[in-house]
Amino acid sequence: MNTILPGFKPGVICLLMSLALVFFFSACRQGSNGVSPVRNGNELKSPLARDTSPAYSENELRQLVSNNNTFAFELYQMIKDKADNLFFSPYSITVALAMTYAGARSQTETQMAATLHFNFPQDKLHSLFNALDLELANRKQSETKEDDEGGKYLKLNIANAIWAQEDHPFLDEYLDILAINYGAGIWLVDFKSNPEQARLTINDWVARQTENKITDLLEESQIDRFTRLVLTNAIYFNAAWAIPFNEEVTYDGDFYLSNGSTITVPMMIPQEGSGENGEIYTTAEGPGYQAVELPYYGGEFSMLIVIPDQGTFATFEQNLDYSLIEEIVNNLRGEDITLRMPKFGCESEFDLANALAGMGMPDAFNSNLADFSGIDGGVGGLYIGAVVHNAFITVDEAGTEAAAATAVVVFGVGVRNPREIIINRPFIYMIRDMKTNTILFLGRVKKPIPQT
């Protein structure tokens, strides 16, 4: 039965509906301040500039970091059985998903917020991510090793890019969020008729942002003609140790595996003394573990290593969460130690869709239930098809080089008696920004694989 609104003739209703559709699609093309998005070549971007001075309190930023790091260890627990050696960038994953979350609505938004610990309203959340990114960008850097004498170098590059089907409509409110808080526009590609070229374009961008350490983020099977949107974050870190290791005294030492057997690995010994800027090793000890923090050149980033007691790695790892890491960091104290640690490296690849769905956000991956209408007004029936993450790290006498990239693929439809710390058994490690406590990378080593 057709119901006619009282006082309106059928012809008038049709006219009103037509006007409503015209208004909606006009809104998709016109900025939230009445200014149309700007198209520059293949980039579609809000006319609004990035906010380089977002308003926030220190407590709010600390809470965002704590929430992000809590998610980091929950995700660690979900994927820790994938391989003996594990490495990923929780920061990269969180940022890519935050850009996607900006368009989530209804139950999809609720589930993503709970899973990712996004405990701020949407506008405040994205403003805080902007503040954190700007804070990290303020760290002192040297562009390349060659620019510095004596191997004193530090480089951190974090970049965002969004890739979208060229004829798909986008709400300008969504474009505004990307521009203001993530410094990003949308790069228009043609998934429909040339998905392979679009995939190669995205992979090339990731390779450039990660100094060619992540070269094939997306595989052929992960992009097809139904892809509508790919949200990417790339992070590259390359830093010298504040206290370098002496390559001439690296020796072959025993590393004790979880099963009780041993393997021989190259063990590094640091040079004596503190760093030239006064950086020192800090340590902590608690029930069932030792911890040591190794600062990088400049004293703003570090590698925190947690070494469970021999034979207890599995039990310790099972109970590991961010609250324990907070306790360890709070207990770190400067101490003279003799340190031995292995050279190692790791490459990891993940599709995190099942893990994230299992953590509490299944609707985002369900074509019938996902609601990302905040991206396009609901016209595309958008849902997440894959969350692809690749990561790379190599640790040697000079320092650490690490890179990671994430793609959210959206479809339509201290004469002393120093305590000795020998890292000769499985350990957990993370690279963190010491000022904000942001964990940039997180991993474990159960069986070191030296990098040549």
C-alpha positions in Angstrom: 0.0 0.0 0.0 1.4 3.4 -0.9 1.1 6.1 1.7 0.8 9.6 0.6 1.9 12.3 3.1 -1.1 14.5 4.1 -1.3 17.7 2.2 1.2 16.7 -0.5 0.3 15.5 -4.0 2.3 12.6 -5.5 3.9 15.0 -8.1 5.1 17.3 -5.3 6.6 14.3 -3.4 8.5 13.2 -6.5 9.8 16.7 -6.9 10.9 16.9 -3.3 12.7 13.5 -3.5 14.5 14.6 -6.7 15.6 17.8 -5.0 16.8 15.8 -2.0 19.0 13.6 -4.2 20.4 16.6 -6.0 21.3 18.2 -2.6 22.9 14.9 -1.4 25.2 14.4 -4.4 26.0 18.1 -4.4 27.1 17.8 -0.7 29.4 14.9 -1.8 31.1 17.3 -4.1 31.1 20.5 -2.1 33.1 21.3 1.0 31.6 21.6 4.4 32.2 25.3 4.4 30.5 25.6 1.0 33.8 25.4 -0.9 34.2 22.6 -3.3 37.1 20.1 -2.8 40.1 20.9 -4.9 41.3 18.5 -7.6 44.9 18.8 -8.5 45.8 16.3 -11.2 44.9 12.9 -9.6 44.5 14.2 -6.1 41.1 15.2 -4.6 41.5 17.2 -1.4 39.6 19.4 0.9 40.5 23.1 0.5 41.1 23.2 4.3 44.7 23.3 5.4 46.1 20.9 8.0 45.7 22.2 11.6 49.3 22.6 12.8 48.3 23.7 16.3 45.5 21.4 17.4 44.1 22.1 20.9 44.7 19.4 23.4 45.8 18.8 27.0 48.8 16.7 28.1 46.4 14.4 29.9 44.4 13.8 26.7 47.5 13.0 24.7 48.7 10.6 27.4 45.4 8.9 27.4 45.4 8.5 23.6 48.9 7.0 23.7 47.9 4.7 26.6 44.8 3.6 24.6 46.9 2.9 21.5 49.5 0.9 23.4 46.8 -1.1 25.1 45.5 -2.1 21.7 49.1 -2.9 20.6 49.5 -5.6 23.2 45.9 -7.0 22.7 46.8 -7.3 19.0 50.1 -8.9 19.9 48.3 -11.6 21.8 46.0 -12.3 18.8 48.9 -12.7 16.3 51.8 -14.0 18.5 51.4 -17.6 17.2 51.9 -16.7 13.6 55.7 -17.3 13.6 58.6 -17.7 16.0 59.8 -14.1 15.3 57.3 -11.4 15.2 57.5 -7.7 14.3 54.9 -5.1 13.5 54.0 -1.4 13.9 51.0 -0.9 16.1 51.2 2.8 15.5 51.0 2.4 11.7 48.0 0.0 12.1 46.2 2.3 14.5 46.6 5.4 12.3 45.4 3.6 9.1 42.4 2.3 11.0 41.7 5.7 12.5 41.4 7.2 9.1 38.9 4.5 8.2 37.1 4.9 11.5 36.4 8.5 10.6 33.8 7.3 8.2 32.3 4.5 10.4 28.8 4.9 11.8 26.2 3.0 13.9 27.3 -0.4 15.2 30.4 -0.4 13.0 31.6 2.7 14.8 30.8 1.3 18.2 32.7 -1.9 17.6 35.7 -0.3 16.1 35.9 2.2 19.0 35.8 -0.6 21.6 38.3 -2.8 19.8 40.8 0.0 19.0 40.3 1.8 22.3 39.2 4.9 20.6 37.7 6.5 23.8 37.3 10.0 22.5 34.5 11.6 20.4 35.4 11.4 16.7 36.4 15.1 16.3 38.6 15.0 19.4 40.1 11.6 18.5 41.4 12.8 15.1 42.6 16.0 16.5 44.7 14.1 19.0 46.1 11.8 16.3 47.1 15.0 14.5 48.8 16.3 17.7 50.7 13.0 18.2 51.9 12.9 14.6 53.1 16.5 14.8 54.8 15.7 18.1 56.7 12.8 16.6 57.6 15.0 13.6 59.3 17.4 16.0 62.0 14.9 16.9 65.5 15.9 16.0 66.6 14.1 12.8 69.6 13.6 10.5 68.5 12.7 7.0 71.0 10.0 6.1 74.0 8.2 7.6 76.2 9.9 5.0 75.3 13.3 6.3 76.9 12.6 9.7 80.3 11.8 10.9 80.9 8.8 13.2 77.6 7.2 12.4 75.4 9.7 14.2 72.1 9.5 12.5 68.3 9.4 13.1 65.5 9.4 10.6 61.8 9.0 11.2 59.3 9.3 8.4 55.6 8.8 8.8 53.2 9.3 5.9 49.5 8.8 5.1 47.8 8.4 1.7 44.4 7.4 0.6 43.6 5.8 -2.8 40.1 5.8 -4.2 38.1 4.9 -7.2 38.1 8.0 -9.4 34.3 8.2 -9.9 33.3 7.3 -6.4 31.5 10.1 -4.4 33.0 11.2 -1.1 31.5 13.4 1.6 33.4 16.6 2.0 33.2 16.2 5.8 35.3 13.1 5.4 37.8 14.9 3.1 38.0 17.7 5.7 38.9 15.2 8.5 41.7 13.7 6.3 43.1 17.1 5.3 42.9 18.8 8.7 44.1 15.9 10.9 46.2 13.6 8.7 47.5 16.0 6.1 46.1 13.8 3.4 43.9 14.0 0.4 42.6 11.2 -1.9 44.6 10.0 -4.8 42.2 8.9 -7.6 43.0 5.7 -9.4 40.9 3.3 -11.5 40.4 0.1 -9.6 37.5 -0.8 -11.8 39.2 -1.1 -15.2 42.9 -1.4 -14.1 43.2 -2.7 -10.6 46.8 -4.0 -11.2 48.1 -0.5 -12.1 46.4 0.9 -9.0 48.0 -1.8 -6.9 51.5 -1.1 -8.3 50.9 2.7 -7.8 50.2 2.1 -4.1 53.1 -0.3 -3.7 55.4 2.2 -5.3 54.3 4.9 -2.9 54.9 2.6 0.1 58.3 1.6 -1.2 59.4 5.3 -1.5 58.1 6.1 2.0 60.0 3.2 3.5 63.3 3.5 1.7 62.4 0.4 -0.4 62.2 -1.8 2.7 58.5 -2.6 2.1 58.2 -3.1 -1.7 55.2 -5.3 -2.2 52.6 -4.5 0.5 49.6 -5.4 -1.6 49.4 -8.7 -3.5 47.5 -9.1 -6.7 44.7 -11.0 -5.0 44.1 -8.2 -2.5 43.0 -5.5 -5.1 40.3 -6.1 -7.7 37.7 -4.2 -9.6 35.4 -4.0 -6.6 38.0 -2.1 -4.5 36.8 1.4 -3.8 39.3 2.7 -1.2 42.7 1.9 0.2 43.9 3.8 3.2 47.7 3.5 3.8 50.2 4.5 6.5 53.9 4.0 6.1 56.6 4.5 8.8 60.4 4.3 8.4 62.9 4.5 11.3 66.7 4.5 11.0 68.8 5.4 14.0 72.3 4.9 15.4 72.7 3.7 19.0 73.6 6.4 21.5 76.2 3.9 22.8 77.5 2.1 19.8 78.5 -1.6 19.7 82.0 -2.5 18.8 81.9 -4.5 15.7 85.5 -5.8 16.3 84.5 -7.7 19.4 81.3 -9.2 18.3 81.6 -12.9 19.0 79.7 -16.2 18.5 77.6 -17.0 21.6 74.9 -19.3 22.7 71.2 -18.4 22.5 68.9 -20.6 24.5 65.7 -21.5 22.7 62.4 -22.1 24.4 62.7 -25.9 24.0 66.0 -25.9 25.9 68.3 -26.3 22.9 70.9 -23.7 21.9 72.0 -22.1 18.7 75.1 -20.0 17.9 74.4 -16.3 17.1 76.6 -13.2 16.7 76.6 -11.4 20.1 77.4 -7.7 20.2 79.3 -5.9 23.0 78.8 -2.1 23.4 81.6 0.4 23.8 82.3 1.5 27.3 80.8 4.7 28.7 77.7 6.8 28.0 76.6 8.4 24.8 78.0 11.8 23.8 74.9 13.5 25.0 74.9 11.6 28.3 72.6 8.8 27.3 72.9 5.8 29.5 71.4 2.3 29.7 68.5 2.0 32.1 67.3 -1.2 33.6 64.5 -2.7 35.6 63.9 -6.1 37.3 60.7 -7.7 38.5 59.2 -11.1 39.2 60.2 -13.3 36.3 62.0 -10.8 34.1 64.9 -8.4 33.5 64.5 -5.3 31.3 67.0 -3.0 29.7 66.4 0.2 27.6 68.9 1.1 24.9 68.7 4.7 23.8 69.2 5.8 20.2 71.4 8.7 19.2 69.8 12.0 20.5 68.1 10.3 23.5 64.6 10.7 22.2 63.9 7.1 21.0 64.9 3.8 22.6 64.6 0.1 22.3 63.1 -1.4 25.4 63.9 -5.2 25.8 62.1 -7.4 28.2 63.8 -10.8 28.9 61.7 -13.3 30.8 63.5 -15.8 33.0 64.8 -18.9 31.3 62.0 -21.4 30.6 59.2 -19.0 31.4 58.7 -17.2 28.1 55.4 -18.7 27.2 53.8 -18.1 30.6 55.2 -14.5 30.8 54.1 -13.7 27.3 50.6 -15.0 27.9 50.2 -12.5 30.7 51.9 -9.6 28.9 49.9 -6.4 28.6 50.6 -2.7 28.4 50.1 -2.2 32.2 53.2 -4.3 32.8 55.1 -2.3 30.3 54.0 0.9 32.0 55.3 -0.6 35.3 58.6 -1.5 33.8 59.1 1.9 32.2 58.3 3.6 35.5 60.9 1.4 37.3 63.7 2.0 34.8 66.8 3.4 36.5 70.3 4.2 35.3 72.7 1.4 36.1 76.2 0.3 35.0 75.8 -3.0 33.3 77.7 -5.3 31.0 75.5 -5.9 28.0 75.5 -8.7 25.4 72.9 -8.9 22.8 72.4 -10.7 19.5 72.3 -9.1 16.0 69.0 -10.0 14.5 66.4 -9.1 11.9 62.9 -9.9 11.0 60.3 -9.5 8.3 56.6 -10.1 8.9 53.5 -10.0 6.8 49.9 -10.1 8.1 46.4 -9.8 7.0 44.8 -8.6 10.2 41.2 -8.9 9.2 40.4 -12.1 11.2 42.4 -10.9 14.2 40.5 -7.6 14.3 37.2 -9.2 13.8 37.9 -11.6 16.6 38.9 -8.7 18.9 35.4 -7.2 18.6 34.8 -5.4 15.3 33.3 -8.0 12.9 30.7 -5.7 11.3 33.4 -3.7 9.6 34.3 -6.8 7.6 30.8 -7.8 6.8 29.4 -6.5 3.5 25.8 -6.7 4.9 26.5 -5.1 8.2 29.3 -2.6 7.8 28.4 1.1 7.9 31.0 3.5 6.5 28.4 6.0 5.4 30.5 8.7 6.9 32.8 8.3 3.9 30.4 8.4 1.0 26.9 8.8 2.5 26.3 5.1 2.2 25.9 5.0 -1.6 28.8 2.5 -2.0 28.0 -0.2 0.6 31.6 0.0 1.8 33.2 -2.6 4.0 36.7 -3.6 4.9 38.1 -6.5 2.9 41.6 -6.7 4.3 43.9 -4.9 6.7 47.4 -5.7 5.3 50.5 -5.0 7.3 54.2 -5.6 6.4 57.1 -4.9 8.7 60.9 -5.1 8.5 63.7 -4.6 11.1 67.5 -5.2 11.2 69.6 -4.6 14.4 73.3 -4.5 14.2 76.3 -2.8 15.8 75.6 0.5 14.3 71.9 0.8 15.1 68.4 -0.1 14.0 66.6 0.2 10.7 62.9 -0.5 10.8 59.9 0.0 8.5 56.3 -0.9 8.3 53.3 -0.1 6.2 49.5 -0.7 6.6 46.8 -0.8 4.0 43.1 -0.9 4.9 41.5 -2.2 1.7 37.8 -1.1 1.4 35.5 -2.8 -1.0 32.1 -1.8 -2.2 29.2 -4.0 -1.7 76.7 2.1 35.1 86.3 -0.1 39.9 82.2 -1.2 39.7 80.5 -4.6 39.9 78.0 -4.2 37.2 75.1 -6.4 36.9 75.3 -8.5 33.7 72.5 -8.7 31.2 73.0 -11.2 28.5 70.2 -11.4 26.0 70.7 -15.0 25.2 67.1 -16.3 25.3 63.8 -15.3 23.8 62.9 -11.7 24.4 60.2 -9.1 23.6 61.3 -5.7 22.3 59.7 -2.4 21.2 60.9 0.9 19.8 59.2 3.8 21.6 59.2 7.5 21.6 60.5 8.2 25.1 58.6 11.5 25.6 55.1 10.3 24.8 55.6 6.6 25.4 54.2 5.9 21.9 55.2 2.4 20.8 56.2 2.7 17.2 57.2 -0.9 16.7 56.7 -4.1 18.8 58.2 -7.6 18.4 59.8 -10.6 19.8 62.8 -12.8 19.0 62.6 -16.5 19.8 65.3 -17.5 17.3 67.6 -14.7 16.1 68.2 -14.6 12.3 71.3 -12.5 11.7 71.1 -10.0 8.8 73.8 -10.0 6.3 
